[in-house]
Amino acid sequence: MQKLLSVAIPCFNSQDYVRRAIDSLLPGKDKVEVLVVDDGSTDGTAKIAQDYTEKYPDTVRLISKENGGHGDAVMTGLKNATGLYYRVLDSDDWLDESSLLKLLDVLEEMRDPSKAADLVITNYVYEKVNEGRSCAIDYRKNLPIGRLFGWDEVGKFATGSYILMHSATYRTELARNSGMDLPKHTFYVDHLFVCYPMIHVEKMYYLDVDLYRYFIGREDQSVNEKVMLSRMDQQLKVNRLMLYALQVDQITNPAKKEYLYYYTEIVTLATVSFLLRLGTKEDAAQMESFLDEIKEKRPVYYNWIMSRPFYRHPMRPLRRMPSWMSYPLYRLAYKIARRHFGFN
């Protein structure tokens, strides 16, 4: 019988923590396919994964490839997935056992096509291990719980509560046929992984469990503030792909279009905040140039931002206030986001 869930674990020199990620999936037994995608590691990652394949041959598979970056590893996992549903687990993160078993129970019911969702949404938890605390993100105020629903029942999302890769489990066939092609050697492609399939999503299911445990604390982690600021070129690349490649304007469902507009705005807000956080005149000029570019290339989307009230769409004051007023507000917003979401 077809496995319920394929989980790709993109790995690059992950020997110090990949065992925890794999172990967290083993309680799923024969219902889960674990795809360890070794992205050209030079340490013991492949050997560790090979040991698991020998011990759990019906559950764990090792896929070795040349280094292509996180997005390329995610795409390799999707290409090789045989499960009914597909999700990604980064090699330094893990899944909660009881929540995984509840998810599998829901997916078992979805073997029946009439009960199947295109997207199953679960909560995630920022595990700030070095600080000894955690921060859970849920969708109880935004989504119906424990049943199928469509876009007409999706509520307004508060800033910071949007659906991330950590909360998304897609029907494999839908994700594979979505036209998604994540760029190689590029960080922050998680947003594209969420948005490409979401364009085709009609039926959703929200399972209110804290499934994904997102580790925060490594100095070389992609969400480390210094690392993020040093990769502004990649942040801009992903942001531009969201703006120009997704073709959100062609979506006919107004609620779906608004949500993807909103998601894109949040990513754009992050780009703007990072550029202002760098603090140089050149970066501020690049930020202004980027907004001018959006106005020229995506006027419908730009006008949508500018027509919304500030409390829902905080991009607006950048063009409605002088820079001496708006820039400090954005730097403050960045600091608040950093504190709330745990950038290390």
Protein Blocks (a to p, Z undefined) as FASTA:
>chain_A
ZZfbdcddddehillmmmmmmmmmmmnmmmbccddddehiablmlmmmmmmmmmmmmlbc
cdddddebjklmmmmmmmmpcbfbdcdddfkbccdfklmmmmmmmmmmmmpmklpcfbdc
dddddddfknopacdddfklmpcehiacdfklpccddehiaccfklpccdfklmmmnopa
cdehiehklmmmmmmmmmmpmbdcdddddfbacdehifkbmklmklmmmmmmmmmmmmmm
mmmmnommlpmblklmmmmmmmmmmmmmmmmmmmmmnopaklmmmmmmmmmmmmmmmmml
mmmmmmpcfklmmmlmmmmccfklmmmmmmmmmmmmmmmnopZZ
